[in-house]
Amino acid sequence: MSFHYSYSYRKVAIAACFGTFLEWYDFLTFATLAVVFAPLFFPSTDPNTALLASLATFGVGMVVRPIGAAIFGSMGDRIGRKPVFMITIALMGIATVSVGFLPTYAQVGIWAPILLVGLRLLQGLSAGGEIGGSAVYLTEHAGNEHRGFKTSFLQLMGPLGILFSTLQIALLRNYLSPEEFQSWGWRVPFWISIALLLIAFKARMALEETPIFLELSKTHRQSESPLLNNFRDPQTRKRMFLLFFCISAGGAVLFFCVQVYTAIYLKTSVKLAPELVDQLSIYATLALFPLTILAGWLSDRIGRKPVVVSGLCLGAIFILPGFYLLKAIGAQYLANPSNSLSLIFIGLLLICLSLALALVVGPQTAMLAELFPAKTRNSAATLPHNLAAGWIGGLLPLIVTWLNQRWQSDSAGLWYPTIFLATAAIIAALYLPETRKVSLLD
């Protein structure tokens, strides 16, 4: 690899990753503030009902992600990867900044939740085109060597988005009174999106089209109906299902269990202080970074398939006992807050959960592109990936919370992700192809 190519790839990677970071930061700030949104936009005499409504608003953005994936994924195969990048980043930024200026239910009544849900839908459409499409874009720039390692950095953008959002909220809670935070402090993360949007947009303006798409353009090999062609081809259909069920849904279930639901669980079921939960989440997220890069590097050495399957198995085995232990150790801490050893054990449990997530998502970026032919790659990868993240991962906190309330148990709902991951592990072990050495131009 020449110095020029290395420099170009670093520039592409930084610009692509920063834009994806902004998408995730905007998108996941909703999850971090779910407990805060409940009384502001969904007032109810029953706190559980308000929380469910708030989580449903988070989920609705995930549900429409496949629609955004179908629209923008097909556009990426027809007109190029870069133009789609510019559209999605602008749409996400505008919708997110607008949330920061929304009136609450107390100010405008029913229009408050309607406007919130509307902006959430715009976020979901944008994320559908960005998340998955960015994986294809980065992988097509990465060349044929060390793709797992070089593209694994994109997977850090989700945790980094949560980390940045959580850190902001922790600082705001520290410096503002509870009344001030509830009144206006929760809006600050959305206002900050204005500056982040300008930086990301400028960085993406300097990006180049991928060499793979440029080659397709020269030979006029673009597909006129990429999405339809994907469903007509049996091999592509099969791989879209494997991507959906094993890689993307498995990763999404682990992501929302580890990065989203654990914080909600520790705040609402274990009853730990929100400030303490935010701190623990930050430490667990920091540990996820090297684990994800290590998993991407390992997939270059031993293959994508064994790394992904091992992550799915670890998640299926560890989620239920992990959450049981979180509650038991959390209860010990509440009984004796001076016992810092309890907090260390909770942190270690969160890191163990993060390891399962890292093993699945580390090779994920490369596999999204490697599984499909170049001319329909963008649409073939983005639709199942966003379908899995939206319908399986995005609704996971809502489903788990509902199942817990239905069975009046703090852990009954966790059987859902456990069974899902176990099934995905079996299917992946039997049918998932190895892709680390495939040519991206085919």
N, C-alpha and C positions, 0 to 999 in steps of 0.2 A: 504494500500500500504506500503510495507516495505521500510526501508531506502535504501537498496541495489537497489531495483527497481527504486526508485526516482532518486538515483544518476546515474544509468545506463541510465535512460530516459533523464536526463539533458545532459549527455555526448553525447548521440545520437542526441538530439535536436540541440545542439550547432554545432556539426560537419555537420549535414544535412543542417541546416540553413545557416551556413557560405558558404557552397558550392553553395547553391541556391542564396545567396547574390552575389557571384562572377558571377554566370550565368546572373543574372539580371543587375549587374553593367556593365558587358561587353556588354550585349545585348542592354541596354538602353542608353549607352553612345552615340550610333549612333543617337538616337532621340534628345538628348541634343545638339549635334553638327550638326544637320541637316542644319541649316542656314549657318554654317561655311563650310560644305562639298560642298555646292552648287557651289560656284565659283571655288573651288580647283579641283573638280573632274568632274563637269558638267558645264563648262563655256558656257555662252549664252548671247546674247545681251538683252534678256528678263529675268529679275530677277525672275519673276513668273515661267517661264519654268524651270530655274535652280533649284528653290526650289522644284517644283513638282518632278523633276528627283531625287533629294536627298531624298525626302520623299518616293519615289517609291523604292529606294534602301533599306530604312528602312523596307518598307512593304514586299519586296521580302524575307527577312529573316523570316518574320512571315508566309508567304504563305507556305514555305517548312516545317514549324514546324509539321504539321500533318504527313508528311513522316517520320520524325524522331520519332514521337510518335508511328507510326505503327511498325517501325523497333525495337526500343528500348523497347516499351511497351510489345510487344510479347516476347522479350528476357527476360524481367523482370519476366514474368509469367513462362517461361521455365527454365531459369538457375539461377534465383534469383535476388533480388532487388539490392544487393550490387555491383556485377560485372558491372551492367549497370551504376551505379553511377560513377565508376572509369573511364569508357570510355567517358561518356558525359562531365565530368569536364575537362579531358585532351583535348578533341576536341575543346571545347569552349575556353579554355585558349590559345591554340596554334593559333587558328584563330584570336583571339583578339589581341594578342601580335604582330602578323604579320601586322595588320592594322596600328600599330604605325610606321612601317618601309616602308609603301607604298610610291612610288613616285607619284607626282601629275600629272595632265593633262599637265601642262606646261613642265614637264620633260620627259614624255614618251608617251604623246598623248592618243590615245584611249585605250591603255592598262591599264591606271590608273583606269577608271571606271569599266573595265572588271575585273581586279583583286579585286577591292573593292566589286563588286557584288559577285564574287566567294567566298571570305572570309565570306561575309554576309550569303551566302547559307550554309556554314559549321556551322556558328553560329546558324542558324535556325534549322538544323538537330540536333545539340547538345541540344538546348533548348527544342526541342520536346520530347526528352527522359528524360530530367531533370525535367521540370516543369510539374507537374502532377504525375510523378513517385515519386518525393520527398514527395508529399502529401500522397501518399499511404504508403511509407516507414515510415514516421513519425507517421501516424495514427495507423499503425499496431504495433508500439512500445508503443503507448499511453495507451493501456488497454481500459477498458470499462467505466471508470468514468471520467467525466470532459474533454471529448475529444475535445469539441468545444473550450474551454479555452486553453488547452495545445497545440493544433495544430494551433491556431490562430496566434501564433508567426511567423510561416512560411510565413504568408501573409505580414509580415512587411519587408520581404527581398526585394521585388520589390521597395517599397518606399525608403527603406534604400539604395538600389543600386543607385536609382536616386539621393537621398540626397548626397551620397558620391561623385558621379560623378559631380553633380551640384556645390557642395562646392569646389571641386578641380578647376573646370572651373572658378568659381567666384574669387578664390584666384589667379589663373593664369592671369585672366583679370586685376586684381588689381595691380599685380606686373610686368606684362609685357606690353609693348606698343602694340597697335593694330597690328602693323606690325610684331612684334615678335610673337604674339599669332597666327596670320594668317600663319606665316612662319613655326614655329615649336612647339609653345606652345600647340596646339590642340593635339599633339601626346602624351603628357605626361600621360594623363589618361590611354592610351593603354599600355605604357611602365610599369606603376605601376602594371598592371595585372600580370607581371612576378612574383613579390613577392607574390601577393594574390594567384596565382595558386599553388605555392609551399606549402603555408600554408594549403590551402584547400585540396590538394592532400594528404598531410601527415595526416590531421585530418580524412579523409575518409578511409585511410588505416586501421585505428584503429576501424572502425565501424563493428558491427556484423550484420549478416543476421536477418531479422525480425522473431519473434517467430511464426507468422502465416505461413510464407513460410517454415520454418523449420518443422512445423507440417504437412504441405502438403507434404513435401519431405518424411517424415517418413511413411506416409500412401499412398505414390505414387499417390497422387490426382492431380498432376500438369496436366495442359491441354497441349496436343501436338500441337493443332492448336487453341490457345486462341482467336485470332482475328476472325477467321471464326466461332467459336462456339458462340461468342458474337452476331454476326449477324443472326445466326440461331435461337437464343432464343428470342421469342417475348417480354418477360418481360425485358430482358437486352436491346434489341433494343429500347424499349420505354423509359427506364431510360437513355440510352445514348443520346437520343434526348432531354429529359428534362434537362440533364446535359449540353448538348451543347447549347441549346437555352436560357434557363432561368438562370442557375447558372454561367456557364463559359462565354457565350457570354455577358450576362448582366453585369457580373463583368468586362469583358474585355472592353466593351464599356465605362463603368464608369471610369475604370482605365486610358484609353487613353484620355478620355475627361478631367479628373481631373489632371492626373500626366504628360501627354505628351502634349495634344493639347492646354491646357490653356497657357503654356509657349510660344508655337509657336504663339498663338493668340495675347497674350500681346505684343510680340516683333514685329510681322508683321502687325497686324490690328490696335491695339491700339497705336503702335509706342512708347512704353515705352523703356527706356534704357535697354539693355541686362543685365547689372550688377544689376539693380533694380529688374528685373523679376526673376533673379536667387535667390536673397535674399527673395523675396516673396514666391517663390516655396519652399525654405528651411523651412520657417515658417509653411506653409500649410502642408508640409510633416511631420514635427514634431507633428503637431496636429493630424495627421492620426493615429499615433502609438497607443495612448491610446484608440482612438475610435474603432480601429480594435479589440483590445484585449477585450474591453467591449462588442462588438458585439458577439465575440466567447463565452464569459462567459454567455451572455444573452441567446444564443442559447441552452446552457445546462439547463437553467432554464425554458424557455417557449417553446423551440423547434426551430429547424433550419428553418422550413418553414415560420413562421410569421416574423422572422427577415429578411430573404432574400426577401420576398414579399414587406415588408415595404421599403427596400432599393431601389428596382426596381421602386416602386411608387414614392418615393421621387426624384429619378433621373429624371424620366419622367416629373414630375411637375416642377422641378427647373432648368434644364439645359438651356432652352431657355431664361427665364427671368434672370437667373444668368449671362449669357454671355452678354445680353443686358446691364445689370447693370455694368459689368466689363468695357465695352466700354465707357459708360456714365461717370462713376466715373473716369476712366482713362483720359478722355478728360478734366475733371475738374482739375485733378492734373497737366496735361501738361499746362493748362492755368495759373495755380497758383502753381508752384512746392513747395512753402513754406508751403502749406496746407497739413500737415502730416495726417490730419483726413481722407483725401481721400485714402491714403495708408492703413490706419487701416480698412476702409470699404472694400477695395479690398481683404485684408487678411481675413476678416470675410466671404466674399463671397466664397473664396477658401476653407475655413474650412467647410462651409455648403455643398459644393459639395463633400468634403472629407467624410462627414458623410454618404451620400448616398452610396459611395463606400465601406466604412467600414461595413455597414450593410449587404452588399452582400458578401464580401470576408471574413469577420470574421468567419462565419460558413463553408466557402467553402472547406477548407482543409479536415475537418472531413467528409463532405458530399461526396467528391470525392471517398473516400474509402467505406463509409457506404452504398452507393447506389448499390454496386455490390458484387457478390459472390467471395469468396477468390481466387479460382483457376484461374479466368480470370480477376481479379480486376485491375491489372496493365494496361493491354491493353484496357479494357473497360473504364477506367477512363482517360488514357492519350490521346487517339485518339480524342474523342469529345472535351476534354478540350483544346487541342492544335489546333484543327480545328476551334474552336470558337475564341481563342486568336489570331490565325494566320489570318484567313480569315475575321473575323468580326472586332476584335479589332485592329489588326496590320494595316489593310488597312483603318481604320477610319480616321486618319489625312489626308491621300491622298484623300479619297472620300469627306470629308467635305471641304477641300481646293478646290477641283475641282468643287464641287457644288456651292461654294461661287463665284468662278470665272465665272462659267457658267451663274449664275443669277446676277452677279455683285453686290453681297451683302456680308456683313461680317457675316451674321447670317443664310442665307438660308440653308446652309449645315447642320446646327444643328437640322433641322427637322428630319434628318435621325436617329441620336441616340435617339431623343425624341420618335419617333414612335416605334422604335425597343424596347426600354425599356418598353413602355406602353403595347405593345403586349406580351412581356416576362412576365410582371407582371400578366396579365390576365391568361395566360397559367399556370404559376406557382401556382396561387391561385386555379385553377381548378384541376390540375393533379399532382402536385409535392407531393410525399409521405413524411411523417415525418420519420426521420431516427435516431434520437438521441439515441435511446435505443436498436438498433439492435446489434447482436453479429457479430464480424468481422470474426469469424472462419467459419461461415456458407457458 
